[in-house]
Amino acid sequence: MGLTIGSWKTSWPLSTKTARIVCTLLFSLILYGEHPISREPVTVTFVDPEWSHDLTEHTVVADDRLKDFTQETGIGVKHLPTPETTLDQLDLVRKLLGQGSSTPDVSGVDVIWPGVLNDELMDLKPSLATELSSINADVVASYTVKGRLVAVPYHSDIGVLFYRKDLLRRYGYRAPPRTWKELEQMSVRIQEGERARGQKDFWGFLWPGAAGEGLTCNALEWQVSEGGGRVIEADGRISVNNPDAIRSWQRAAHWIGWISPPRVTSLQEWDVINDYYYSGTSAFFRGWARTYLLSVRDIPSIRDRIGITSIPAGKNAQAATLGGFGLGLSRSSRHSAEALQLIRFLVHREIEIEEARADYESRNWPELYDPTAILRAKQSSADTGRQQVSGVVARPSTVAEDKYEEVSRAYIQAVHSVLLGQSRAPEAAASLERDLVRITGFKTGPPIRNRVPKEKSSGNASGARRAAGSTGASPHDSLK
Ligand code: GLC
C-alpha cells in the first residue's frame, strides 16, 4: 500500500511505523524550516556586577523580577554574581566574553566599559530604538562607541555625600556642608566633640581611598570642583598636569590623619559603606546614591539617622561622578533573541519602577527627592564629554575608548601614591601625564574650566534639598 501526502503518492510500500516517522519529519520541516528549533526550554545566562553591590538581603536586580520574566516568557535565567571591585569585575567579564563561549548571554556593563568591551558586545541600537527615546541622550552617549550602542543604560548613579543628621543637630548645623571647606570645618568640630564624648576612634570624613576605580570617581570630583579638569578632556587633550588638579590631590592627602582615618587608603567602596552605616564612627561619607535608595532607606534606624546630599563644591563647581550600569548582549550568544527579550523586559520594568519610586519618594521623603539625581542623570543632561550642563561629570572613558582601563589604572596609581605620601603631587601629575601620552597617543593641553550653573536653593530644614546640585562655591583657603 502506498502513502498519500497531498496528491503525491509514493510508489514504494512503507510500514505504518515508518510512515509515521516520515510524516513527523516532514511536518517538522514544514513548521520549522531548515533549522528545527529545540523544544528544550531556553536558559539565558546573566552576569551581573551590580549583584555584588548590594548591602542587604536584596539583590539589585531582584530575583523575583527574573522569576516574573521566566513566568511571562518561559525563558529561564541563570543569574551570576561577579567579584566586588570594578577592576576585578572587568577582568572577569572581559575574560568570559572574550573567549567566544556562548555564555554569558547578557552582561551588566559599567558605564566606563563600553570602549573596552566594544568588540565583544552587539550593537543594541537597532533593536531598542523605542526604549532609547525615554532615556537621557547623554547617558546613552556614554554607552555608545563609534555609533554602536554597546549596552543599554539600565541603572544610572551619581556620587553623593552622606551625613549624620543626628550629629549635625547635636553640633548646631542646620544644613550639610556645601563646600569642601565647610566639610572640613564641620568634620573637625564633630570629630573633636565625639572624641571628647568618649568615641576615641571617631572620624569626620570617610571615602574609598584604596587603589581602585572608586578612587578615580572620588579624585575626579575633587579636581573638577577645583577647576582641575577631567584628566583627559572631551577633545582628547590630556589636561591632568595642572595646578588645580595637583592642589585638589594635596587637599585630599591632607585629610588623611586629620579628618579621615589613615586606613582610608586601603578602603574599597564596600568597606566604607559597612564602616559608615554599621559602626557609626564617622560623620560624612562619599558614596553612591543608589546604595541609599535601593537598600538603606528601607532600614528605619539608618534612614532616620543618615541624610544624603550633593558632593561639596570647590572654587570652580560642584561635581558628581556619573556611575551605573547598562545591559549588554554578547556577540557569541546562542540565544540572542531570548537575551534581547530579557534586556527589554528589565529596561521596561526599570522605567516603570523609577517612575513609581520618584513619585513615592517625592511624597514621602521630600528631603530625598533632589538627590535622586540619579534620576536627574537619567532625565536631564549629564556631562558625558560633549557638554557640561549639570554637576554630573563622566570619567574620560568615551574619549579613551579601549584604553580607558589603562588610563584609569595610571590615574589611580598616581593619586594613590600622593595619598600614601610616596610621591609629591606635582611629580606624580607630571609622570602621569607622560604615561597618559604613551597610553593614548593624545596631546597635552589645559583643563576646561566649565562653571556648572548654580541651582536656586530651596532652603528646607535639613538642607538636603538645598545642597543638592547647588554649588555654593567659595574660593577655598590655600592649604595649610
Ligand atoms: C559604582 C558605579 C560604577 C563605578 C564604581 C566604582 O558601582 O556605579 O560606575 O565604576 O562604583 O567603584
Residues whose N, C-alpha, C, O or C-beta is under 5 A from the ligand:
A	BS01	GLC	T86 D110 V111 D157 E213 G214 E269 L322 G323 G324
